[in-house]
Amino acid sequence: MCLYMKVIGDGSAWMVALGIVIGLLGFAGAAINYPVYKKILEKGKGKYAFEIIELAKEISGEAEDKTNAK
């Protein structure tokens, strides 16, 4: 963006074009980032879901045991 707006560089046409190209690459990277994140998140949830459910049952079972003992 700084190249396009002539903040850095000499302001020549190729610097402006370079700034536009770098900016478009940045936009493409940002656009690809979210779907990749969602896929990795779903994979992680699938990998650990059973263990989390089992631990939650164990914890809630202990909590129920303590309340029943009082």
C-alpha positions, 0 to 999 in steps of 0.5 A: 500500500505504501508503494502504491500511495508513493509513501516509499519508493520513488513514485515511478509507475513500476513501483506503483504497479509493484505496490498493487501486485503486492497488495493483491497477493496480500488480499489473496493470502487473507482470503485463503487464510479463513477457509484453511483455519476452519479446516484445521479447526474442524480437524482438531475438533474431530481429533479431540472431541471424544476425549473432551466428552469423556473428560466432561462426563468424568468431571460431571460424575465427580461433581454429582458424587460430591453433591450426593455425598453431602 
